[in-house]
């Protein structure tokens, strides 16, 4: 007797699956699963494709950008940046005047931080860090230095020298494909020329 109950239960399940697959109004897909229109009808989702493809907006466009480094996550291989604007000549004078700087008309360079938006980007495996003592210049051998090692080193340098994270220092960040390929630290001469 128990065998007949198992067979009846199996037949009932098979019938339920078959009816469930056909209930969507379309033929069953691979493996007896409903096709996309049937699944969409069951969930109330739209079956029409978007009019244009959705592409995510880049965190930072390709190119070279001045920025302050605000955080480094070596384990994740990411660097968080506060992108700034380096203004020169007439634009520097205008920005210095807006900021209320004494002798604003004498500034040839000015760093302006127009917003507080932070951007986190991945670092490329071949990340180049320069402008301070370059990582690995004293190391010998063929040992591969990972991006995690480079970022841990940079994180330590920025902890030892916190001035590198604000004016007059700026990192010139080279981005390609949404990934950081170079971090170059530069100290800008922001003193008035009087």
Secondary structure, DSSP 8 states (H G I E B T S, - for coil): -HHHHHHHHHHHHHHHHHHHHHTTSS-B-GGG-B-HHHHHHHHT---S--SS------SS-SEEEEEEEEEEETTTTEEEEEE-EEEEHHHHHHHHHHTT-TTGGG-SEEEE------EEEEEEEEEEEESSS-TTTT--SS----HHHHHHHHHHHHHHTGGGGSTTEEEEEEEETTEEEEEEEEE---S---
